[in-house]
Amino acid sequence: MSNILPTDDREHRLIEAVVSLAKSFREERDRLSRRLSQLEREIDTLAFKLDQRQREFPGTALPAGPPTGPSRTRS
């Protein structure tokens, strides 16, 4: 009979830990979702400014490809 109580206590603590992790993951997902929305708004703003600048200065164009020279990325 004494084995039942510690097992129930362990299961209860395990359930609490899983619930706590689920809550943490949900909060992190919500935080990342808000940050993604913020970054999307910033990208839209920058795209609008770029379009406006290209209309004001039609001779300026974006580079056709990546810059030449040594790459700084690791392979």
GUMARBA-614832 format. One line per 4 residues: their letters; for each residue y, z, x of N, C-alpha, C. Coordinates in nm, 3 decimals, m for minus. Each point is the difference from the previous one (the first is absolute). Layout:
<pts>
A	Y Z X Y Z X Y Z X; ... .
</pts>
This chain:
<pts>
MSNI	m0.120 0.000 0.082 0.120 0.000 m0.082 0.127 0.000 0.086; m0.005 0.062 0.118 0.119 0.007 0.084 0.033 m0.136 0.061; m0.095 m0.095 0.005 0.026 m0.133 0.054 0.084 m0.085 m0.095; m0.001 0.030 m0.126 0.071 m0.082 m0.099 0.152 0.016 0.016 .
LPTD	0.047 0.120 0.019 0.143 0.025 0.010 0.065 m0.071 0.118; m0.052 0.011 0.123 0.064 m0.072 0.111 m0.003 m0.152 m0.020; m0.106 m0.054 m0.057 m0.008 m0.144 m0.025 0.107 m0.042 m0.099; 0.015 0.078 m0.107 0.105 m0.030 m0.098 0.138 0.008 0.064 .
DREH	0.019 0.099 0.086 0.129 0.015 0.068 0.026 m0.118 0.093; m0.103 m0.043 0.072 0.015 m0.116 0.089 0.032 m0.125 m0.079; m0.070 m0.021 m0.110 0.026 m0.118 m0.084 0.142 0.005 m0.056; 0.042 0.117 m0.041 0.135 0.015 m0.054 0.106 m0.032 0.106 .
RLIE	m0.021 0.051 0.123 0.094 m0.030 0.108 m0.001 m0.148 0.035; m0.118 m0.062 m0.004 m0.010 m0.142 0.028 0.075 m0.081 m0.106; m0.017 0.036 m0.124 0.070 m0.069 m0.109 0.151 0.017 0.016; 0.044 0.120 0.034 0.144 0.022 0.021 0.053 m0.085 0.115 .
AVVS	m0.080 m0.011 0.107 0.043 m0.081 0.114 0.011 m0.147 m0.038; m0.095 m0.050 m0.077 0.003 m0.140 m0.043 0.120 m0.025 m0.092; 0.025 0.092 m0.089 0.116 m0.013 m0.090 0.129 0.001 0.081; 0.008 0.086 0.099 0.119 0.006 0.085 0.019 m0.130 0.077 .
LAKS	m0.108 m0.055 0.054 0.009 m0.127 0.070 0.043 m0.113 m0.093; m0.055 m0.002 m0.119 0.038 m0.103 m0.097 0.148 0.009 m0.033; 0.051 0.122 m0.015 0.143 0.019 m0.028 0.083 m0.048 0.118; m0.042 0.032 0.122 0.073 m0.044 0.119 0.003 m0.152 0.010 .
FREE	m0.115 m0.064 m0.025 m0.006 m0.145 0.006 0.089 m0.063 m0.108; 0.003 0.056 m0.117 0.084 m0.051 m0.108 0.147 0.011 0.038; 0.039 0.115 0.056 0.140 0.018 0.042 0.037 m0.098 0.111; m0.091 m0.021 0.094 0.027 m0.094 0.109 0.010 m0.143 m0.054 .
RDRL	m0.087 m0.035 m0.093 0.006 m0.133 m0.062 0.133 m0.019 m0.071; 0.045 0.100 m0.072 0.128 m0.009 m0.071 0.116 m0.013 0.099; m0.006 0.076 0.110 0.105 m0.007 0.101 0.004 m0.139 0.063; m0.117 m0.054 0.032 m0.006 m0.133 0.061 0.044 m0.108 m0.099 .
SRRL	m0.031 0.020 m0.127 0.044 m0.096 m0.102 0.152 m0.002 m0.010; 0.061 0.117 0.003 0.147 0.007 m0.004 0.060 m0.066 0.124; m0.060 0.024 0.116 0.050 m0.060 0.124 m0.014 m0.152 m0.003; m0.113 m0.048 m0.052 m0.020 m0.144 m0.011 0.105 m0.062 m0.091 .
SQLE	0.030 0.064 m0.110 0.104 m0.051 m0.090 0.135 m0.005 0.070; 0.028 0.104 0.078 0.126 0.004 0.074 0.006 m0.115 0.101; m0.109 m0.022 0.072 m0.002 m0.109 0.099 0.011 m0.136 m0.068; m0.062 m0.017 m0.115 0.012 m0.127 m0.073 0.145 m0.026 m0.039 .
REID	0.071 0.105 m0.044 0.142 m0.017 m0.034 0.082 m0.038 0.124; m0.030 0.064 0.113 0.070 m0.032 0.124 m0.026 m0.144 0.043; m0.123 m0.046 m0.013 m0.035 m0.138 0.035 0.074 m0.097 m0.092; 0.004 0.031 m0.129 0.073 m0.086 m0.094 0.148 m0.008 0.037 .
TLAF	0.058 0.114 0.037 0.141 0.003 0.039 0.023 m0.085 0.124; m0.088 0.017 0.099 0.014 m0.078 0.123 m0.020 m0.149 m0.026; m0.094 m0.036 m0.085 m0.023 m0.141 m0.033 0.122 m0.059 m0.068; 0.060 0.078 m0.090 0.121 m0.047 m0.068 0.112 m0.022 0.101 .
KLDQ	0.019 0.095 0.092 0.105 m0.014 0.101 m0.026 m0.120 0.090; m0.126 m0.023 0.035 m0.035 m0.114 0.083 0.029 m0.131 m0.074; m0.039 m0.008 m0.126 0.028 m0.121 m0.079 0.150 m0.024 m0.010; 0.074 0.106 m0.023 0.145 m0.012 m0.011 0.059 m0.048 0.133 .
RQRE	m0.046 0.055 0.109 0.051 m0.040 0.132 m0.034 m0.146 0.030; m0.120 m0.044 m0.039 m0.038 m0.139 0.024 0.083 m0.096 m0.086; 0.042 0.045 m0.117 0.088 m0.083 m0.083 0.139 m0.008 0.062; 0.045 0.112 0.057 0.133 0.003 0.062 0.002 m0.078 0.131 .
FPGT	m0.109 0.003 0.073 m0.010 m0.067 0.130 m0.123 m0.089 0.001; 0.009 m0.117 m0.065 m0.118 m0.085 m0.016 m0.059 m0.050 0.132; 0.073 0.000 0.108 m0.053 m0.047 0.128 m0.098 0.097 0.063; 0.001 0.124 m0.045 m0.091 0.098 0.058 m0.133 m0.006 m0.074 .
ALPA	m0.105 m0.004 0.076 m0.134 m0.006 m0.060 m0.089 0.102 0.069; m0.103 0.037 m0.068 m0.098 0.091 0.057 m0.081 m0.072 0.106; m0.047 0.069 0.103 m0.086 m0.063 0.100 m0.126 m0.054 m0.065; m0.050 m0.111 0.054 m0.119 m0.063 m0.057 m0.126 0.079 0.030 .
GPPT	0.000 0.075 0.107 m0.120 0.075 0.037 0.037 0.128 0.072; m0.100 0.066 0.051 0.028 0.124 0.072 0.072 m0.029 0.131; 0.070 0.097 0.053 0.072 m0.022 0.125 m0.096 m0.033 0.114; 0.048 m0.082 0.092 m0.083 m0.033 0.115 0.011 0.110 0.103 .
GPSR	m0.095 0.005 0.089 0.002 0.101 0.104 m0.122 0.088 m0.012; m0.010 0.095 0.089 m0.118 0.088 m0.002 m0.005 0.084 m0.124; m0.121 0.021 m0.047 m0.019 0.081 m0.119 m0.004 0.147 0.039; 0.053 0.081 m0.086 m0.002 0.144 0.027 m0.115 0.070 m0.073 .
TRS	m0.080 m0.077 m0.072 m0.111 0.061 m0.071 m0.122 0.007 0.090; m0.083 0.097 m0.025 m0.121 0.015 0.079 m0.113 m0.078 m0.063; m0.085 m0.053 0.082 m0.114 m0.076 m0.051 m0.124 0.083 0.002 .
</pts>
